[in-house]
């Protein structure tokens, strides 16, 4: 790597030093099959900075205790750290209040919570839920289950050859029986950034609530839930440089208040008798049992790290990488990019003529390059393009153009081997 690749000017006043950032991520210093690790599987999960790792370790080393329930010192310190993380997340997505921030296991649980506690009780036979053709399975299956139980209809917004939603078809899908819309903010398999504000505006004109799957958006783009005016939003900590097993559901207070609890147990109650139970106030009503305390604290630290680097700076760096990678692979005649929207996050999915994606992934692994191959939990997307799978390289704040060169050279070697 040369210095021009390592340090770039983001604006007149900001220098983005990718090598300094890389030094904060211990795993990036490792080798795979005697080659330096080139980690390009960030859409699946991002690596963790040392500050996040230390913060989770600090919880277990110095304050391990259950929260909200103890008067002793450890419990009070742990509770403060946990609730401080909630405030950080509230500020990060610009929610109105911390009571709109629910800790979950991840995006999947957040979507299921809304499907079961909000949509399902309000669905009747003949009602409709709208999703898109590019959804992750976690934003398909919960709605299928709810619609099947209630004899409601699941309607699909189609996508075009570039991987863009066909908005005029969305307009046609809305009827007076449409009760809910849930769409992905940015596609994990295509990279497409959907016109979510336009979708929300149209839905709200028809009094339809909207949920956003923001798992692939919050680590690439500034997200402001008040500006978007979404009713619900979900994301996962592990895709945001935070720990696994922790996620967020944002919801407007009036909607969360109207919803029954998703699970019953400790901490989500106010009073329990054998006759009846009264529930705790928001957000605790939806956080039954002992939560992932270390995960929440670690996620708060990840947000601190992202805020220090600057989400706009990260986005600019990643877009430069995507542009560079797209141009580099376009010189390979047998390669076809899947997902060519003009508005994308840093995801590059592709197929190679006569080479299965699994073979590509295996070969690149021996070059030290980690990519993702398969259907990426978006089988309807694969069906749309009549392919079984793709190879996907996805870029994060710590990736470099030199790493993209390793990827491209590996692909050229594969073509040489497979002819």
C-alpha angles and dihedrals in degrees: 000000000000127000093255089062094044099050125035135170112248095178137343090278104032131073118196108210106190094179091057088050092049090054088061091062111071096193092061089068092063130097131230119204088348092305128108109264113258103192111199100153097094096131087065094046136331125231120251129245117232091249091062092047091049093047092055090046090049091057093055093040102046113013109023105156140118115270136235093012108071135076093197122102099255093052092049093049092047092047092051092050092048094049092043087059089054090054091050090053091046089056093043094060094028097240117175095239142000090246086072091063115087120185113224136161091265146299093309094057091043092056092045090050092056093042093052102034103034113018102034096054090049098047123101132183110289095022120128139226120194126211132155136257092245098058125133112244089254088065093047110042098052090054092046090054094048094045093047093051093048096037089241127145127252111211125196130216105218125226129220129232092276092055096254124137113252096235097189088059090052088055090053093049094060115096136158087270094059108114105169144012124203120179139164116253093210125007118243093207102037103025091228115156106215123219089249097163090054090048092050093048093052093045092049091051084063095042093250120144118228133211123198125208097213098171091118096036110055094063093050107032140036106260120201113179093191092054092045091045090210116165096217133011130184135194142158129239097220092063089051097059089268135112126293121253096042129098144154137241114193116194137167110258097238091055095044090049090054094053126091117233117280093215134015126226144081124352095014091081136080098191134357128198129157087254099053147338129226118206132235123251123265132319094015093059088078099040105078119176131000107331130212092276096172089047093054092047090047091050090052089053091048089055089051089053094048090047091052092053092039124241091233090054091048091050092050092050093048093048089054089052093048092050091048093047094046091053092045097052092042087073089065106091097202094050124095123190115224109209115033103173116150089229109059143145116228098289122125115188121179148159130219121214112259094353119105115228091236090059089049092051093047094049093047091049089064087054089055093254118133115202132151123250130186136051093313091224088295103102093156088060090054090049090051091058094037093238131123096222146334138225111242130199113186125186133216139185093280100050123106140204088246089062090051088054089056089051093050093046089051091052090051090052089052091053089051092051097043094038 
